[in-house]
Amino acid sequence: MKNDKKKLTLNEAIKNRWSPRTFSQEAVTSEMLELLFEAARQAPSSRNAQPWNYYYAEKTDGNAFQQLVDCLSEGNQVWAKHAQVLMVSVMKKKIDANNRPNGKALHDMGAANVSIAIQAAGMGLQVHQMGGFDKEKAAGLLQLDTENFEPVTVFAIGFPVNEAHFSEEEKKRKAQHLTRKEQKEFVFRMSDMLRSK
Ligand SMILES: Cc1cc2nc3c(=O)[nH]c(=O)nc-3n(C[C@H](O)[C@H](O)[C@H](O)COP(=O)(O)O)c2cc1C
């Protein structure tokens, strides 16, 4: 009998996603950005609250872009200022329907951010998220009502450079990306655990 079962493989975009520190000068088009935002839009969230907002500036925006660069830690500024787009992910802390704290807001913000990262990788782009930035400064810049909104990460977005042109530092970054825990370190089949009791 013909075996027409398709070999199961890891999704290519998940396989290819990583967080580079070097971006090419190739432009990120508005069509690409719209697809990244659509990826966030389609992410799951508790009560479908969709507690995510995104504020972005393109390098060509000049002042707005520079002001975002200024919010980053010095270590992040050095490389992230060369990205084509910088974007802040901002979580909405309260649920619209009842104005109560949304205990899953940070989780759901992360889910939307990963959705963006995977969509980006699927289009040949990469994003590099940063927690290293001045949250208060960013909240001020974005004129956020901090009772309800909190900046979570800043994204650097762009096309990665060809591996042949990697600096020694970028080679190390890629090697770090490849350093992964084994599944057995974080996956536990409960029936195996319970049997040994
Ligand atoms: C919430 C968050 C905060 C991060 N903050 C920084 C940061 O400030 N600077 C930086 O260079 N990388 C930062 N990273 C990138 C991580 O270092 C990176 O995702 C991790 O080393 C795994 O590498 P990979 O994304 O290439 O697989 C951050 C990632 C996340 C998800």
PDBQT file of the ligand as one rigid body, heavy atoms in Angstrom, charges set to zero:
ROOT
HETATM    1  C1  LIG A 201      10.906  39.858  26.824  1.00  0.00    +0.000 C 
HETATM    2  C2  LIG A 201      12.246  39.824  26.132  1.00  0.00    +0.000 A 
HETATM    3  C3  LIG A 201      13.209  40.748  26.475  1.00  0.00    +0.000 A 
HETATM    4  C4  LIG A 201      14.445  40.756  25.799  1.00  0.00    +0.000 A 
HETATM    5  N1  LIG A 201      15.352  41.762  26.054  1.00  0.00    +0.000 NA
HETATM    6  C5  LIG A 201      16.460  41.860  25.294  1.00  0.00    +0.000 A 
HETATM    7  C6  LIG A 201      17.324  42.994  25.414  1.00  0.00    +0.000 A 
HETATM    8  O1  LIG A 201      17.073  43.938  26.160  1.00  0.00    +0.000 OA
HETATM    9  N2  LIG A 201      18.427  43.022  24.622  1.00  0.00    +0.000 N 
HETATM   10  C7  LIG A 201      18.730  42.019  23.739  1.00  0.00    +0.000 A 
HETATM   11  O2  LIG A 201      19.744  42.112  23.037  1.00  0.00    +0.000 OA
HETATM   12  N3  LIG A 201      17.922  40.941  23.590  1.00  0.00    +0.000 NA
HETATM   13  C8  LIG A 201      16.780  40.839  24.324  1.00  0.00    +0.000 A 
HETATM   14  N4  LIG A 201      15.927  39.793  24.150  1.00  0.00    +0.000 N 
HETATM   15  C9  LIG A 201      16.242  38.740  23.161  1.00  0.00    +0.000 C 
HETATM   16  C10 LIG A 201      16.637  37.446  23.869  1.00  0.00    +0.000 C 
HETATM   17  O3  LIG A 201      17.931  37.582  24.390  1.00  0.00    +0.000 OA
HETATM   18  C11 LIG A 201      16.535  36.283  22.860  1.00  0.00    +0.000 C 
HETATM   19  O4  LIG A 201      15.199  36.120  22.468  1.00  0.00    +0.000 OA
HETATM   20  C12 LIG A 201      17.059  34.987  23.463  1.00  0.00    +0.000 C 
HETATM   21  O5  LIG A 201      18.444  35.062  23.711  1.00  0.00    +0.000 OA
HETATM   22  C13 LIG A 201      16.816  33.812  22.527  1.00  0.00    +0.000 C 
HETATM   23  O6  LIG A 201      17.412  34.072  21.285  1.00  0.00    +0.000 OA
HETATM   24  P1  LIG A 201      16.580  34.029  19.937  1.00  0.00    +0.000 P 
HETATM   25  O7  LIG A 201      15.424  34.975  20.060  1.00  0.00    +0.000 OA
HETATM   26  O8  LIG A 201      17.558  34.455  18.877  1.00  0.00    +0.000 OA
HETATM   27  O9  LIG A 201      16.107  32.625  19.763  1.00  0.00    +0.000 OA
HETATM   28  C14 LIG A 201      14.708  39.767  24.803  1.00  0.00    +0.000 A 
HETATM   29  C15 LIG A 201      13.724  38.829  24.485  1.00  0.00    +0.000 A 
HETATM   30  C16 LIG A 201      12.502  38.860  25.126  1.00  0.00    +0.000 A 
HETATM   31  C17 LIG A 201      11.446  37.858  24.713  1.00  0.00    +0.000 C 
ENDROOT
TORSDOF 0
